[in-house]
Amino acid sequence: MLSVDAVRLAGVEVLCPTSAVLAHDSFPTLAGIHVFDSRAVALQDIDPERAFTPVLSLRSGRSSATLRGPHAAPWDSDADTILEVIAELAVVAGDDGGNFADAMAGDDPDARLVLGALCAQVRSLFERSQRGGLWRRLVKQITEVEYIPYEIPDLGMRWQRMTMRYHLDICDDQFDMGVGGLPEPIKSLFDALPDESYAKAKLSALAAHFAAEPLPALTEISGTIGSVEAGLKNLSP
C-alpha cells in the first residue's frame, strides 16, 4: 500500500525538514541531518570527531487492509500498519573484516539519556508539534507505541539503540481511475511536500506508472414505453 509509504515519507520530512537540510541548520532532533529512509546508518555517515553520532532510521513494517463489513464495497476498507523508528547512537566498530557502523555498545548513563531524549523528540514531533501535522493528517489513530531495546540481557550485552514501533490505523489507498496518477493519500502528501524534498522527485516519477482509464462516453440510452393502469384500487380485504 502506498499509504504505508506515505506515512513513512511524511515522517522523514517531519524529522528532517527540507528547509533545515537546505539551510544546514535548525534541525528539530539531535540526529540532525542523519535521518534515513529504509536504510541503516553507513560508515560515511558517522562523525569521527564525536563520541557517537545520533541517528534515526524509518522503516515500514507489517500492514493490512480489511473490508469494513461482509457486504462492503472493495473501496470501503480500513488499513493499519507498523512504522518503526530506530534511534541509535552510532559509532565506528571493527573486527577482522574491517570497520563498520554499529550502535554504541556497553552501559553509559550519559549516552542513555541522549538516546532517551532522541526518542522523546520523535514522539513530540509526531504527536504534538505543529510540524507533525503533515504526518498526523495521514494517521487516523496511534493505537500503541512500543519501545524495544537492542540487548541480550542474559549475556549482559546492551547497545545504545532503541526501536520505537508505532502501531497505526491509516487510510487505505484510494484510486481515481478516470484521472490516473498517484492514489490518495500519498497524492496529497506529494502536493504538500516542498519541491526540493527528498521524496518529491521519487513520487513524481512514480505517478507516471498509474495511467488513467477513462470510462467510455455514454452514447445511447434505451428503454421501453408501455401503458400504466391509473385510478384508485379497492384496497379492502
N, CA and C of each residue as an Amber inpcrd file, in Angstrom:
protein
   711
   0.8370000  -1.1970000   0.0000000   0.0000000   0.0000000   0.0000000
   0.8740000   1.2500000   0.0000000   0.5830000   2.1500000  -0.9110000
   1.3370000   3.4040000  -0.9380000   0.9910000   4.3010000   0.2420000
  -0.1540000   4.0770000   0.8620000  -0.4720000   4.8580000   2.0590000
   0.5160000   4.5570000   3.1790000   1.0440000   3.3430000   3.2070000
   2.0790000   2.9820000   4.1850000   3.3480000   3.7780000   3.9180000
   3.7400000   3.8660000   2.6440000   4.9240000   4.6500000   2.2850000
   4.7060000   6.1310000   2.5580000   3.4710000   6.5880000   2.3850000
   3.1700000   7.9960000   2.6570000   3.4390000   8.3360000   4.1160000
   3.0320000   7.4490000   5.0190000   3.2640000   7.6870000   6.4490000
   4.7620000   7.7590000   6.7420000   5.5270000   6.8530000   6.1520000
   6.9730000   6.8400000   6.3980000   7.6610000   8.0760000   5.8120000
   7.3200000   8.4340000   4.5820000   7.9570000   9.5850000   3.9420000
   7.5790000  10.8900000   4.6360000   6.3480000  10.9840000   5.0960000
   5.9530000  12.1660000   5.8670000   6.7540000  12.2390000   7.1570000
   7.0110000  11.0840000   7.7650000   7.8260000  11.0540000   8.9710000
   9.2380000  11.5430000   8.7300000   9.8120000  11.1780000   7.5930000
  11.1570000  11.6540000   7.2460000  11.1680000  13.1710000   7.1170000
  10.1570000  13.7230000   6.4710000  10.0960000  15.1760000   6.2890000
   9.9100000  15.8940000   7.6180000   9.1320000  15.3140000   8.5280000
   8.9150000  15.9410000   9.8360000  10.1960000  15.9260000  10.6630000
  10.9050000  14.8030000  10.6550000  12.1050000  14.6590000  11.4810000
  13.3280000  15.3260000  10.8630000  13.3170000  15.4670000   9.5500000
  14.4420000  16.1230000   8.8630000  13.8800000  17.0270000   7.7660000
  13.3810000  18.2030000   8.1320000  12.7050000  19.0820000   7.1740000
  13.6160000  19.5170000   6.0300000  13.0310000  19.6270000   4.8570000
  13.7910000  20.0850000   3.6940000  14.3960000  21.4610000   3.9350000
  13.6730000  22.3360000   4.6080000  14.1870000  23.6830000   4.8900000
  15.4580000  23.6290000   5.7290000  15.5150000  22.7060000   6.6880000
  16.7080000  22.5670000   7.5210000  17.8680000  21.9800000   6.7250000
  17.5700000  21.0350000   5.8360000  18.6200000  20.4400000   5.0030000
  19.2440000  21.4960000   4.1000000  18.4140000  22.3400000   3.4930000
  18.9250000  23.3790000   2.5940000  19.7190000  24.4340000   3.3500000
  19.2960000  24.7400000   4.5720000  19.9710000  25.7720000   5.3680000
  21.1170000  25.2120000   6.2010000  21.2020000  23.8730000   6.2890000
  22.2070000  23.2190000   7.1470000  22.0970000  23.7210000   8.5830000
  20.8770000  23.9300000   9.0280000  20.6690000  24.4900000  10.3710000
  19.2200000  24.2370000  10.8050000  18.9790000  24.3950000  12.0990000
  17.6330000  24.3250000  12.6800000  16.9860000  22.9540000  12.5170000
  17.7640000  21.8940000  12.6730000  17.1940000  20.5480000  12.6660000
  16.4320000  20.3190000  13.9670000  15.2880000  19.6600000  13.9100000
  14.4440000  19.5390000  15.1090000  14.8450000  18.4280000  16.0760000
  15.7880000  17.5640000  15.7050000  16.1940000  16.4870000  16.6150000
  17.7070000  16.4570000  16.7730000  18.1510000  15.7110000  17.7570000
  19.5820000  15.5330000  17.9910000  20.2610000  14.8030000  16.8400000
  19.4850000  14.0950000  16.0210000  20.0580000  13.3790000  14.8840000
  20.4910000  14.3200000  13.7680000  19.9910000  15.5440000  13.7690000
  20.3610000  16.4890000  12.7140000  19.9560000  15.9730000  11.3460000
  20.9140000  15.9670000  10.4430000  20.6440000  15.5220000   9.0700000
  20.6400000  14.0030000   8.9470000  21.0260000  13.3030000  10.0070000
  21.1600000  11.8480000   9.9500000  19.8210000  11.1520000  10.2050000
  18.8780000  11.3800000   9.3010000  17.5710000  10.7190000   9.3210000
  17.4480000   9.9570000   8.0070000  17.3030000   8.6430000   8.0830000
  17.4020000   7.7980000   6.8970000  16.0880000   7.0820000   6.6070000
  15.7930000   6.9610000   5.3280000  14.5820000   6.2860000   4.8770000
  14.9160000   4.8580000   4.4750000  14.4390000   3.8990000   5.2440000
  14.5390000   2.4710000   4.9090000  15.9720000   1.9850000   4.7380000
  16.8820000   2.5560000   5.4640000  18.2590000   2.0560000   5.4490000
  18.9170000   2.3330000   6.7920000  19.9620000   1.5550000   7.0600000
  20.7160000   1.7280000   8.2940000  21.8070000   2.7760000   8.0940000
  22.3760000   3.2350000   9.1880000  23.4690000   4.1860000   9.1190000
  24.6740000   3.5230000   8.4550000  25.3750000   4.2700000   7.6230000
  26.5730000   3.7790000   6.9480000  27.8180000   4.3840000   7.5910000
  28.9540000   3.7900000   7.2880000  30.2120000   4.2260000   7.8900000
  30.4950000   5.6910000   7.5860000  30.2020000   6.1230000   6.3590000
  30.4960000   7.5030000   5.9680000  29.5640000   8.5160000   6.6280000
  28.4770000   8.0420000   7.2440000  27.5490000   8.9500000   7.9230000
  28.0320000   9.3640000   9.3090000  28.9880000   8.6560000   9.8580000
  29.4050000   8.8680000  11.2390000  30.4460000   9.9750000  11.3170000
  30.2790000  10.8530000  12.2920000  31.2270000  11.9380000  12.5430000
  32.3530000  11.3950000  13.4190000  33.5790000  11.2660000  12.8770000
  34.6760000  10.6710000  13.6510000  35.1490000  11.5480000  14.8030000
  34.7760000  12.8140000  14.8090000  35.2290000  13.7190000  15.8610000
  34.3120000  13.7020000  17.0880000  33.2230000  12.9590000  17.0240000
  32.2860000  12.8880000  18.1440000  32.3390000  11.5050000  18.7900000
  31.9870000  11.4520000  20.0660000  31.9830000  10.1670000  20.7720000
  30.9580000   9.2170000  20.1690000  29.8780000   9.7550000  19.6470000
  28.8550000   8.9730000  18.9550000  28.0370000   9.9220000  18.0930000
  27.3590000   9.3570000  17.1030000  26.5170000  10.1370000  16.1950000
  25.0660000   9.6820000  16.3420000  24.1800000  10.5290000  16.8640000
  22.7620000  10.1470000  16.9530000  22.1470000  10.0450000  15.5550000
  21.4380000   8.9670000  15.3110000  20.8150000   8.7610000  14.0010000
  19.4030000   8.2140000  14.1840000  18.5800000   8.4290000  13.1640000
  17.2200000   7.8860000  13.1130000  17.0220000   7.1910000  11.7690000
  16.4100000   6.0380000  11.7930000  16.0930000   5.3180000  10.5650000
  14.6330000   4.8960000  10.6050000  13.8930000   5.1980000   9.5430000
  12.4620000   4.8740000   9.4830000  12.2320000   3.7140000   8.5260000
  11.4610000   2.7410000   8.9880000  11.1420000   1.5700000   8.1750000
   9.6590000   1.2320000   8.3150000   9.0790000   0.7500000   7.2250000
   7.6880000   0.2950000   7.2500000   7.6560000  -1.1820000   7.6050000
   6.7800000  -1.5350000   8.5550000   6.6240000  -2.9290000   8.9460000
   5.3640000  -3.5370000   8.3710000   4.8030000  -4.4780000   9.0890000
   3.6130000  -5.1850000   8.6470000   2.4590000  -4.2150000   8.4060000
   1.6480000  -4.5130000   7.4020000   0.4660000  -3.6910000   7.1240000
  -0.6440000  -4.5800000   6.5900000  -1.8790000  -4.1040000   6.6760000
  -3.0120000  -4.8780000   6.1680000  -4.1640000  -3.9450000   5.8450000
  -5.0460000  -4.4260000   4.9770000  -6.2750000  -3.7040000   4.6290000
  -7.4340000  -4.6810000   4.7290000  -8.5080000  -4.2730000   5.3900000
  -9.6690000  -5.1470000   5.5840000 -10.9480000  -4.3960000   5.2370000
 -11.9110000  -5.1150000   4.6810000 -13.2100000  -4.5210000   4.3880000
 -13.9350000  -4.1970000   5.6870000 -14.7760000  -3.1740000   5.6550000
 -15.4800000  -2.7430000   6.8610000 -16.6590000  -3.6390000   7.2260000
 -16.9850000  -4.5780000   6.3860000 -18.0750000  -5.4990000   6.6800000
 -18.1860000  -6.5290000   5.5740000 -18.9780000  -7.5730000   5.7700000
 -19.0770000  -8.6380000   4.7640000 -19.6930000  -8.1820000   3.4480000
 -20.4370000  -7.0860000   3.4650000 -21.0840000  -6.6010000   2.2430000
 -20.4930000  -5.2720000   1.7700000 -19.3230000  -4.9220000   2.2850000
 -18.6950000  -3.6490000   1.9260000 -18.1520000  -3.6920000   0.5030000
 -18.1380000  -2.5360000  -0.1370000 -17.5590000  -2.4160000  -1.4730000
 -16.0360000  -2.5470000  -1.3870000 -15.3700000  -2.8710000  -2.5020000
 -13.9130000  -3.0530000  -2.4650000 -13.1560000  -1.8330000  -1.9590000
 -13.7160000  -0.6480000  -2.1600000 -13.0260000   0.5690000  -1.7290000
 -13.4310000   1.0110000  -0.3210000 -14.3460000   0.2920000   0.2920000
 -14.8050000   0.6380000   1.6440000 -14.0090000  -0.1990000   2.6510000
 -12.8100000   0.2460000   2.9570000 -11.8940000  -0.5690000   3.7520000
 -11.1430000   0.2730000   4.7760000 -10.6210000  -0.4090000   5.7630000
  -9.7330000   0.1820000   6.7580000  -8.3530000  -0.4340000   6.5970000
  -7.3420000   0.2920000   7.0380000  -5.9730000  -0.2030000   6.9260000
  -5.2100000   0.0910000   8.2100000  -4.2040000  -0.7160000   8.4370000
  -3.3210000  -0.4750000   9.5800000  -1.9000000  -0.8310000   9.1870000
  -0.9490000  -0.2950000   9.9120000   0.4570000  -0.5430000   9.6020000
   1.3030000  -0.3500000  10.8490000   2.5430000  -0.7700000  10.7430000
   3.5350000  -0.5390000  11.7880000   4.6550000   0.3010000  11.1910000
   4.9480000   1.4150000  11.8330000   6.0740000   2.2590000  11.4470000
   7.1510000   2.1050000  12.5070000   8.3340000   1.6900000  12.0920000
   9.4480000   1.5310000  13.0160000  10.4020000   2.7100000  12.8760000
  10.6910000   3.3430000  13.9950000  11.6850000   4.4110000  14.0510000
  12.8300000   3.8940000  14.9170000  13.9610000   3.6230000  14.2810000
  15.1190000   3.0930000  15.0060000  16.0290000   4.2520000  15.3810000
  16.1410000   4.4870000  16.6650000  17.0250000   5.5380000  17.1880000
  18.2720000   4.8770000  17.7480000  19.4260000   5.3960000  17.3940000
  20.6560000   4.8130000  17.9180000  21.7640000   5.8520000  17.9840000
  22.7490000   5.5370000  18.7990000  23.9650000   6.3330000  18.8930000
  25.0460000   5.5400000  18.1760000  25.3490000   5.9390000  16.9520000
  26.2220000   5.1590000  16.0800000  27.6900000   5.5060000  16.3040000
  28.5250000   4.4810000  16.1960000  29.9770000   4.6400000  16.3070000
  30.6310000   3.7810000  15.2360000  31.9360000   3.9630000  15.0700000
  32.7130000   3.1190000  14.1670000  33.1880000   1.9010000  14.9540000
  32.7370000   0.7320000  14.5520000  33.1720000  -0.5200000  15.1660000
  34.0420000  -1.2760000  14.1640000  34.6720000  -2.3230000  14.6130000
  35.5510000  -3.0610000  13.7200000  35.7950000  -4.4770000  14.1770000
  36.1830000  -5.3090000  13.2300000  36.6000000  -6.6810000  13.5150000
  37.6380000  -7.0680000  12.4830000  37.8800000  -8.3520000  12.3320000
  38.9010000  -8.8010000  11.3830000  38.5510000  -8.4340000   9.9490000
  37.2720000  -8.2210000   9.6840000  36.8540000  -7.8690000   8.3320000
  36.9370000  -6.3930000   8.0210000  37.2730000  -5.5610000   9.0010000
  37.3880000  -4.1230000   8.7850000  36.4140000  -3.3420000   9.6450000
  36.3070000  -2.0620000   9.3550000  35.4340000  -1.1790000  10.1260000
  34.0110000  -1.1850000   9.5700000  33.0660000  -0.9040000  10.4390000
  31.6640000  -0.8140000  10.0440000  30.9330000   0.0440000  11.0690000
  29.7450000   0.5130000  10.6920000  28.9230000   1.3250000  11.5870000
  28.0640000   0.4150000  12.4530000  27.9880000   0.7500000  13.7330000
  27.1790000  -0.0320000  14.6560000  26.7360000   0.8640000  15.7990000
  25.7560000   0.4020000  16.5490000  25.3300000   1.1390000  17.7330000
  26.3960000   1.0250000  18.8140000  26.5330000   2.0770000  19.5790000
  27.4880000   2.1010000  20.6860000  27.1610000   0.9810000  21.6720000
  28.1570000   0.1840000  22.0330000  27.9530000  -0.9410000  22.9370000
  28.3040000  -0.5570000  24.3640000  27.6880000  -1.2740000  25.3100000
  28.0220000  -1.0680000  26.7100000  27.0770000  -0.1210000  27.4170000
  27.2400000  -0.0600000  28.7310000  26.4280000   0.8240000  29.5670000
  27.0880000   2.1860000  29.6880000  26.3070000   3.2240000  29.4410000
  26.7890000   4.6000000  29.5530000  25.5890000   5.4590000  29.9330000
  25.4820000   5.8680000  31.2000000  24.3040000   6.6330000  31.6340000
  24.0820000   7.9100000  30.8380000  25.1600000   8.6160000  30.5090000
  25.0120000   9.8520000  29.7400000  24.4930000   9.5630000  28.3350000
  25.0460000   8.5300000  27.7000000  24.5950000   8.1650000  26.3570000
  23.1380000   7.7160000  26.3790000  22.7530000   7.0270000  27.4410000
  21.3730000   6.5520000  27.5300000  20.3940000   7.7140000  27.6370000
  20.8010000   8.7640000  28.3250000  19.9520000   9.9530000  28.4060000
  19.7940000  10.6100000  27.0430000  20.8850000  10.6520000  26.2770000
  20.8140000  11.2230000  24.9300000  19.8650000  10.3980000  24.0660000
  19.9730000   9.0750000  24.1630000  19.0890000   8.2020000  23.3880000
  17.6330000   8.3980000  23.8050000  17.3960000   8.5120000  25.1080000
  16.0370000   8.7580000  25.5860000  15.4890000  10.0830000  25.1000000
  16.3470000  11.1150000  25.0820000  15.9170000  12.4270000  24.5910000
  15.5910000  12.3730000  23.1020000  16.3760000  11.6150000  22.3410000
  16.1270000  11.4820000  20.9060000  14.7710000  10.8210000  20.6560000
  14.4590000   9.7870000  21.4070000  13.1560000   9.1210000  21.2760000
  12.0170000  10.0640000  21.6670000  12.2350000  10.8380000  22.7200000
  11.2090000  11.7870000  23.1550000  10.9730000  12.8650000  22.1020000
  12.0310000  13.2920000  21.4160000  11.8730000  14.2780000  20.3480000
  11.0100000  13.7290000  19.2190000  11.2030000  12.4550000  18.8880000
  10.4020000  11.8390000  17.8300000   8.9200000  11.8720000  18.1990000
   8.5940000  11.4620000  19.4170000   7.1930000  11.4550000  19.8330000
   6.6200000  12.8700000  19.8890000   7.4030000  13.8010000  20.3660000
   6.9270000  15.1820000  20.4350000   6.6040000  15.7190000  19.0470000
   7.4800000  15.4570000  18.0930000   7.2770000  15.9610000  16.7360000
   6.0910000  15.2770000  16.0600000   6.0030000  13.9700000  16.1730000
   4.9180000  13.2350000  15.5290000   3.5600000  13.5470000  16.1510000
   3.5060000  13.5950000  17.4690000   2.2250000  13.5850000  18.1620000
   1.7430000  14.9490000  18.6420000   2.6480000  15.9330000  18.7850000
   2.2450000  17.1840000  19.4130000   2.5840000  18.4380000  18.6000000
   3.6600000  18.4160000  17.8520000   4.1570000  19.6490000  17.2410000
   3.3150000  20.0820000  16.0450000   3.3940000  21.3700000  15.7180000
   2.7410000  21.8790000  14.5140000   3.3640000  21.2530000  13.2710000
   4.6730000  21.0680000  13.2990000   5.3660000  20.4720000  12.1550000
   4.8360000  19.0650000  11.8660000   4.4570000  18.3610000  12.9230000
   3.9850000  16.9940000  12.7570000   2.5990000  16.8720000  12.1620000
   1.9260000  17.9890000  11.9020000   0.6110000  17.9350000  11.2760000
   0.6370000  17.2260000   9.9320000   1.7450000  17.3490000   9.2030000
   1.8870000  16.6690000   7.9150000   1.7460000  15.1630000   8.0930000
   2.3200000  14.6430000   9.1590000   2.2670000  13.2100000   9.4550000
   0.9100000  12.8070000  10.0250000   0.3800000  13.6240000  10.9260000
  -0.8820000  13.2670000  11.5880000  -2.0640000  13.2660000  10.6250000
  -1.9840000  14.0340000   9.5310000  -3.0730000  14.0200000   8.5450000
  -3.2110000  12.6540000   7.8700000  -2.1700000  11.8600000   7.9230000
  -2.1850000  10.5430000   7.2880000  -2.5170000   9.4260000   8.2670000
  -2.5680000   9.7490000   9.5390000  -2.7590000   8.7460000  10.5910000
  -4.1100000   8.9660000  11.2650000  -4.9760000   7.9670000  11.2110000
  -6.2620000   8.0670000  11.8990000  -6.0890000   7.9850000  13.4050000
  -5.2580000   7.0360000  13.8370000  -5.0960000   6.8170000  15.2710000
  -3.7920000   6.0790000  15.5490000  -3.1210000   6.4870000  16.6220000
  -1.9730000   5.7410000  17.1380000  -2.5190000   4.8020000  18.2030000
  -2.4860000   3.5090000  17.9420000  -3.0620000   2.5580000  18.8890000
  -2.0520000   2.0750000  19.9250000  -0.7610000   2.1380000  19.6020000
   0.2580000   1.6800000  20.5520000   1.6280000   2.1550000  20.0850000
   2.4940000   2.4490000  21.0440000   3.8990000   2.7500000  20.7590000
   4.7510000   1.8430000  21.6390000   5.5030000   0.9530000  21.0110000
   6.3950000   0.0590000  21.7430000   7.8110000   0.6290000  21.7460000
   8.5210000   0.4250000  22.8390000   9.9430000   0.7500000  22.9220000
  10.7010000  -0.5720000  23.0680000  11.4810000  -0.9230000  22.0720000
  12.1650000  -2.2150000  22.0630000  13.6760000  -1.9830000  22.1230000
  14.3220000  -2.2770000  23.2410000  15.7710000  -2.0780000  23.3420000
  16.5340000  -3.1440000  22.5620000  17.7420000  -2.8030000  22.1900000
  18.6180000  -3.7350000  21.4790000  19.5890000  -4.3030000  22.5050000
  19.2880000  -5.5010000  22.9830000  20.0870000  -6.0480000  24.0680000
  19.8940000  -7.5520000  24.1780000  20.8510000  -8.1930000  24.8380000
  20.7670000  -9.6070000  25.2000000  21.0280000  -9.6680000  26.6960000
  19.9980000  -9.4630000  27.5100000  20.1970000  -9.3370000  28.9600000
  20.8820000 -10.5390000  29.5970000  20.5780000 -11.7510000  29.1120000
  21.1670000 -12.9440000  29.7150000  22.6820000 -12.9810000  29.5690000
  23.1880000 -12.3190000  28.5480000  24.6360000 -12.2700000  28.3390000
  25.2310000 -10.9420000  28.7850000  24.3780000 -10.0690000  29.3230000
  24.8690000  -8.7710000  29.7650000  25.3200000  -7.8700000  28.6320000
  24.7260000  -8.0430000  27.4540000  25.1270000  -7.2660000  26.2780000
  24.0290000  -6.2640000  25.9400000  24.4150000  -5.0020000  25.8440000
  23.4630000  -3.9360000  25.5440000  24.0970000  -2.9340000  24.5860000
  23.2630000  -2.4110000  23.7090000  23.7090000  -1.3930000  22.7640000
  22.8120000  -0.1650000  22.9020000  23.3510000   0.9700000  22.4920000
  22.5890000   2.2200000  22.5730000  21.7210000   2.3640000  21.3210000
  20.7200000   1.5120000  21.2620000  19.7700000   1.5150000  20.1390000
  18.3820000   1.1940000  20.6860000  17.3950000   1.9250000  20.2090000
  16.0090000   1.7140000  20.6420000  15.1010000   1.7630000  19.4160000
  14.2650000   0.7520000  19.2650000  13.2800000   0.7380000  18.1850000
  11.9290000   1.1770000  18.7270000  11.4280000   2.2640000  18.1850000
  10.0820000   2.7280000  18.5250000   9.1300000   2.1780000  17.4620000
   8.2220000   1.3410000  17.8920000   7.3140000   0.6800000  16.9560000
   5.9220000   1.2870000  17.0940000   5.5550000   2.0950000  16.1000000
   4.2420000   2.7490000  16.0820000   3.2170000   1.8240000  15.4210000
   2.1590000   1.4910000  16.1530000   1.0270000   0.7570000  15.5890000
  -0.0310000   1.7920000  15.1940000  -0.3700000   1.8270000  13.9050000
  -1.1780000   2.9240000  13.3760000  -2.3890000   2.4220000  12.6000000
  -3.5130000   3.1140000  12.7800000  -4.6560000   2.9740000  11.8810000
  -4.5500000   4.0790000  10.8360000  -4.5980000   3.6880000   9.5630000
  -4.4120000   4.6520000   8.4830000  -5.4970000   4.4580000   7.4260000
  -5.4850000   5.3160000   6.4200000  -6.4120000   5.1880000   5.2930000
  -5.8410000   4.2120000   4.2670000  -6.7040000   3.4550000   3.6460000
  -6.2900000   2.5840000   2.5520000  -6.0990000   3.4270000   1.2890000
  -5.4090000   2.8690000   0.3030000  -5.2260000   3.5630000  -0.9720000
  -6.5750000   3.7760000  -1.6610000  -6.7780000   4.9660000  -2.2040000
  -7.9920000   5.3020000  -2.9470000  -7.5900000   5.7480000  -4.3550000
  -7.9700000   4.9650000  -5.3560000  -7.5630000   5.2210000  -6.7380000
  -8.6680000   5.9470000  -7.5050000  -8.2630000   6.9300000  -8.2940000
  -9.1730000   7.6110000  -9.2110000  -8.8140000   7.1390000 -10.6160000
  -9.5050000   6.1170000 -11.1020000  -9.1370000   5.5070000 -12.3720000
  -9.3740000   6.4390000 -13.5530000 -10.3020000   7.3670000 -13.4250000
 -10.5600000   8.2840000 -14.5270000  -9.4770000   9.3190000 -14.7120000
  -8.7900000   9.6670000 -13.6360000  -7.7470000  10.7000000 -13.6910000
  -6.3580000  10.0900000 -13.7510000  -6.1540000   8.9710000 -13.0640000
  -4.8390000   8.3570000 -13.0090000  -3.9380000   9.0650000 -12.0130000
  -2.6690000   8.7530000 -12.0610000  -1.7180000   9.3540000 -11.1350000
  -1.7280000   8.6530000  -9.7870000  -1.0350000   9.2360000  -8.8380000
  -0.9030000   8.6330000  -7.5200000  -2.2500000   8.5300000  -6.8170000
  -2.4670000   7.4620000  -6.0690000  -3.7020000   7.3610000  -5.2830000
  -3.6100000   8.2270000  -4.0360000  -4.7470000   8.4980000  -3.4580000
  -4.7660000   9.1300000  -2.1380000  -4.4850000   8.0600000  -1.0720000
  -3.8240000   8.4130000   0.0260000  -3.4700000   9.7740000   0.4600000
  -2.0750000  10.2370000   0.0510000  -1.3270000   9.3830000  -0.6900000
   0.0450000   9.7720000  -0.9980000   0.0670000  10.9330000  -1.9950000
  -1.0070000  11.0880000  -2.7830000  -1.0820000  12.2330000  -3.6930000
  -1.1270000  13.5440000  -2.9130000  -1.9100000  13.5750000  -1.8400000
  -1.9710000  14.7870000  -1.0160000  -0.6310000  15.0720000  -0.3570000
   0.0870000  14.0180000   0.0340000   1.4280000  14.2180000   0.5880000
   2.3500000  14.8050000  -0.4640000   2.2760000  14.2820000  -1.6840000
   3.1020000  14.8070000  -2.7740000   2.8410000  16.2960000  -2.9830000
   1.5860000  16.6960000  -2.9670000   1.2420000  18.1060000  -3.1600000
   1.7490000  18.9780000  -2.0150000   1.8240000  18.4140000  -0.8070000
   2.2170000  19.2000000   0.3660000   3.7250000  19.2860000   0.5550000
   4.4780000  18.3770000  -0.0460000   5.9280000  18.3640000   0.1510000
   6.5940000  19.5280000  -0.5740000   7.6670000  20.0770000  -0.0110000
   8.4390000  21.1080000  -0.7250000   9.0290000  20.5370000  -2.0130000
   9.2080000  21.3920000  -3.0070000   9.7200000  20.9330000  -4.3010000
  11.0990000  20.2950000  -4.1900000  11.9090000  20.7470000  -3.2310000
  13.2750000  20.2380000  -3.0950000  13.3700000  19.0580000  -2.1420000
  12.2480000  18.5240000  -1.7130000  12.2710000  17.4920000  -0.6800000
  12.8060000  16.1730000  -1.2150000  13.2070000  15.3400000  -0.2600000
  13.7640000  14.0230000  -0.5830000  12.7960000  13.1840000  -1.4210000
  11.5170000  13.2170000  -1.0760000  10.5520000  12.3040000  -1.6860000
   9.8730000  12.8560000  -2.9300000   9.9310000  14.1630000  -3.1580000
   9.1430000  14.7790000  -4.2280000   9.4930000  14.1970000  -5.6010000
  10.7630000  14.1450000  -5.9310000  11.1760000  13.6490000  -7.2430000
  10.8440000  12.1690000  -7.4020000  11.0160000  11.3870000  -6.3450000
  10.7200000   9.9600000  -6.4190000   9.2370000   9.7270000  -6.6880000
   8.3870000  10.4560000  -5.9990000   6.9490000  10.2830000  -6.1830000
   6.4890000  10.8060000  -7.5340000   7.1340000  11.8540000  -8.0150000
   6.7790000  12.4050000  -9.3220000   7.0100000  11.3730000 -10.4190000
   8.1370000  10.6760000 -10.3520000   8.4270000   9.6420000 -11.3430000
   7.4780000   8.4550000 -11.1980000   7.1000000   8.1520000  -9.9760000
   6.2190000   7.0150000  -9.7200000   4.8120000   7.2590000 -10.2520000
   4.3660000   8.5050000 -10.2360000   2.9980000   8.8230000 -10.6560000
   2.7430000   8.4390000 -12.1080000   3.7790000   8.4880000 -12.9400000
   3.6080000   8.1860000 -14.3580000   3.2270000   6.7280000 -14.6020000
   3.4410000   5.8700000 -13.6260000   3.1370000   4.4460000 -13.7950000
   1.6840000   4.1100000 -13.4660000   0.9090000   5.1080000 -13.0600000
  -0.5080000   4.8910000 -12.7630000  -1.3330000   5.6070000 -13.8310000
  -1.5310000   4.9200000 -14.9580000  -2.2170000   5.5280000 -16.0970000
  -3.7190000   5.6080000 -15.8430000  -4.3250000   6.6240000 -16.4430000
  -5.7750000   6.7950000 -16.3230000  -6.5020000   5.7730000 -17.1900000
  -7.6820000   5.3810000 -16.7630000  -8.5540000   4.5030000 -17.5370000
  -9.9320000   5.1550000 -17.6150000 -10.0960000   6.1520000 -18.4950000
 -11.3870000   6.8590000 -18.5700000 -12.4990000   5.9290000 -19.0320000
 -13.6740000   6.1340000 -18.4880000 -14.8270000   5.3310000 -18.8780000
 -15.2790000   5.7140000 -20.2910000 -15.8070000   4.7670000 -21.0610000
 -16.3040000   5.1150000 -22.4010000 -17.4590000   6.1060000 -22.3030000
 -17.5610000   6.9720000 -23.3190000 -18.6020000   8.0000000 -23.3190000
 -19.9840000   7.3640000 -23.4680000 -20.9590000   7.9550000 -22.8010000
 -22.3480000   7.4920000 -22.9010000 -22.9310000   7.9960000 -24.2180000
 -23.2700000   7.0880000 -25.1150000 -23.7650000   7.4760000 -26.4430000
 -25.2230000   7.1020000 -26.6810000 -25.7940000   6.2390000 -25.8580000
 -27.1680000   5.7860000 -26.1160000 -27.8410000   5.4010000 -24.8090000
 -29.1060000   5.7490000 -24.6860000 -29.9520000   5.3200000 -23.5750000
 -31.1890000   4.6640000 -24.1710000 -31.5050000   3.4600000 -23.7690000
 -32.6660000   2.7510000 -24.3170000 -33.6300000   2.3920000 -23.1990000
 -34.8930000   2.2090000 -23.5600000 -35.9060000   1.8470000 -22.5780000
 -37.1710000   1.3780000 -23.2750000 -38.1560000   1.0120000 -22.5030000
 -39.4340000   0.5190000 -23.0350000 -40.5630000   1.3920000 -22.5180000
 -41.4500000   1.7850000 -23.4240000 -42.5970000   2.6060000 -23.0560000
 -43.8530000   1.7530000 -23.1500000 -44.6530000   1.7630000 -22.1130000
 -45.8940000   1.0000000 -22.1180000 -46.9750000   1.7290000 -21.3430000
 -48.1700000   1.1990000 -21.3510000 -49.2890000   1.8240000 -20.6410000
 -49.2700000   1.4080000 -19.1780000 -49.7970000   2.3000000 -18.3490000
 -49.8820000   2.0490000 -16.9150000 -51.3220000   2.2530000 -16.4930000
 -51.8740000   1.3050000 -15.7650000 -53.2500000   1.4210000 -15.3050000
 -53.3460000   2.4940000 -14.2350000 -54.2610000   3.4100000 -14.4050000
 -54.4240000   4.5110000 -13.4600000 -55.7460000   4.3900000 -12.7340000
 -55.8640000   5.1180000 -11.6410000 -57.1070000   5.1360000 -10.8850000
 -56.9640000   4.4460000  -9.5520000 -58.0110000   4.6060000  -8.7190000
 -57.9990000   4.0090000  -7.3930000 -58.3070000   2.5220000  -7.4740000
 -57.6990000   1.7820000  -6.5890000 -57.9670000   0.3610000  -6.4960000
 -58.6730000   0.0610000  -5.1860000 -59.4530000  -0.9760000  -5.2080000
 -60.1400000  -1.3960000  -3.9910000 -59.1410000  -2.0760000  -3.0720000
 -58.8390000  -1.4120000  -1.9690000 -57.8350000  -1.9370000  -1.0460000
 -58.4500000  -2.6860000   0.1100000 -59.8020000  -2.8540000   0.0980000
 -60.4510000  -3.5510000   1.2150000 -60.1370000  -5.0370000   1.1450000
 -60.0220000  -5.6750000   2.2990000 -59.7170000  -7.1140000   2.3030000
 -60.8760000  -7.9490000   1.7650000
